Amino acid sequence: MTDILTQIGQARLMPVIALDSVDDAAPLGNALLAGGLPTAEITFRTAAAEASIRTLAKNPNILVGAGTVLDVDTVKRAVDAGAKFIVSPGFSSKVVSYCVSNNIPITPGCITPTDIQAAIEHGITTVKFFPAETFGGIKAIKALAAPFGQMKFIPTGGITEKQLTDYLSFKPVLAVGGSWFVAKDLINGKKFDEITKLTAQAVKVAKEVVLK
C-alpha cells in the first residue's frame, strides 16, 4: 500500500476519468503518458469502467486505479480488472475493511473530523477530501490537518489548474485529483493531443510548487 501511495505522491496529480467507451482507454493512457503523467483513476460512473481499467492495466507504465467505488463487489471487479488502488467518494466501513484486510490500497472519501477519525481507526493514512471546493477547499484541509497531523489528503472536486499551487504547496496534500485536463468532451471528441497539452501544463505547475 505504501508503495502505491508513494507513486501517487510522486506524480502529485490524479486524473479523475469517466470513459464512455473502452476504445478511448488506450489512447487516453498514451496521452497522459505523453504529458508526463503516469497515473489514472477510472471512475465507475459509466458502463465502460471495468473494461477500461482492464485495457489500461496492460500498460506497465501507468498506475491505474478505480474510483467511485461504492461496495465490495465493485472492489473485487476493479481489482480483477487490474486496478492497483481503490478510491471511494465517501467512507464505507465495509469497503475500507475489505480493502485493508486484503492489502488493497484505498483512499476513502472523508470530509469531516468524524470521517477522518474512522479512517484512522481502520489504519488509513491517506484520504480523499471530496468534494474539495464545495466543502472549504484548502482552508478546510488546513483546519483538519491541525488535529490529524498524521493524515495525508488527496483533494478532489471542483479543482482547476488555478488552485493547484494553493493545494500542492501544503505538505499534508499528497496529490490533487482533477478532471479539467481529462474532461469528457475532450475524450469523447478524441482530442487526445489537447489532453496531452493540458496534462503537460498541469504537470509543469505541480513540479514547480514549493512545499510549505
N, C-alpha and C positions, 0 to 999 in steps of 0.2 A: 504493500500500500504506500509506504513511504517513497519508494522509487517512482511510482506514478505521480504522486504529488510533487516530487522534485522536478520531474519533467514538465508538469504544468506550470510550476513556478518559474522554471527557466524560460518557458515560452512567453509567460506574462499575459497572454491573451487566449481566450477560449471562444472560438466562433460557435454561436448557437444556431444550428441549422435545421430547417424544415424542408425536406425534399418531397416533392410530389411524384417524382419519377426516379426509379433506380438508375435509369440511363444517365442521369446527371451526376451520380455519385463519383465515379472515377474522374471525369473532367473537373469536377469541383475540387476533389482532392489534389489534383495536379495544379490547379490554380492557386490553392492555398500554399502548397509547397514552393511554387514559383515566386510567391510573395514573401517567402521566408517564414511561414508558419506551419509547424508540423503537428498541430492538434486539431481535433474536430469533435464537437458534441452533436450527435444526430438525435433530434428530439422525436419521441413517439407521439407526435401530433398528426402524423399522416400514415397512410397505409403502407407507404414505401420505406418506412423507417428501418424495419428489421432487415430487409434485403439490401438496403443502402449501407447499413453497418457491415453486413457480410462482404459487400463489394470493397468498401474502404479498408476493411481489416486485412485484405490481401496485400495491401501496400505496406511494406515493412517500415517505411519512412514516416508513417502517420500514426499518431497516438489517437485512437478513436474510442469514444465513449458514447453512452446512451443517456439522453436527457428526457425530462417529463416522464420519469418512471414512477408510477403510482402504486404498483403492487408487486408482490414477489414473483408472480407468473411472468411479468414483463422483465424483471431482473433476469430470470432464467433464460428467456428468449433472447435477450440482449447479449448475455454472456455466451450463449451457444452460437450466436452470430459472429462473435469475435470482439465484443466491446470489452475494453480494458478497465473502464471505470463507469460508475453509475452516478447520475445526478437526479435528484428529486426536487420538485418545486416547493414541497413542504416537508415537515418532519413526520415520518411514519415509523413508529416503533417496530412494526413487523418487518418493513423493508430494511431498515437500518440493522436490526438484529440478525436478519438472514445474511446480509452482506458481510457484517463483521464476523459472524460465525464461519463464513466460507471464504474469508480473506479476500473479499471483493471490495476494492476501493470505492467509497461512496461519499459524496458531499451533499448532505441533505439541506433543503431549503430551511433557513432559520431567520426569523425577523424580530424575535423578542428575546428578552433575557431567559424566559421560561424555555423557549425552544433551544437556546444555546446550552442551558444547563442540562437539558435532556440529552443533547448530543454528547456533552462531556461525560455523562454517566454511561454512555454507550462506547466510550473510548474514541470518539471522533475528535480530530484535531483541526479539521478544516470544514467550514460550512459555506453554503451558497447563501448570500444575502440577497433575497428576492421578494418582491420587485424593488430593486435598489432605489431608483429615483423617486418612486411613489412613496417610499417609506423613509425619507430623510437623507438618502444619499450618503456621502462621505461623512457628514456631520453625525449621522446616526451611528455609523460604524465606529467612529472615534469614541463616541459615548459608550458603546457596547464593549469596545476593546479595553476600556479602563478596568472594569471588574473581571473581565475574561482575558487576561493577558496572555494565556497560553493558546488562544484561538486565532486561527488564520481565516481570512474571508475571501470569497470569490463573489464580488458584487455583480449582479446581472439584472437587466431590466431597465430599459429606457436610457441606457448609457450610449453616448456617441463619442466620436474622437475628441470632441471639445472637452469632455470631462476626464479623459484618460489620465492626464498628468495629475489631476487632483486625487484620483483614486490610487494610482500606482506609486505615488510619492510617499504614501503612508505605509510603513513597513508591515503592519499586520495584513495588508491586502496581498494575497498570494498571486492573484491574477484577476483579470477583468473579463467577464463574459459579455459578448455583444453580437449583434446581428446586422449592424449597418453595412458591414463590408461583405456580407453574405445574404443580402436581402432576397426575399422570394422572387421579386420581379427581375432581379439580375440573373438568378439561377434559371427561372422559367424562360427568360429571354435568351438563354445561352450566352450571356455576356461574361464569359469567363476571363477574358482579358481585363475587363473592368474590375472584376473581383480580385484579380492579381494585383492590379494597381492600388486599389483601396486597401488591400491587405498589407502590401508593402509600406504604404503610408502609415498605417496603424502600428506596424512592427517598428518602424523608424521612431515614431513618437515614444513607444514603450521602451525602446533601448536607450533613449536619451533622458529618461526620467531619473532623477536623483532621489534616493530614499531619505525619508525624514524620520 
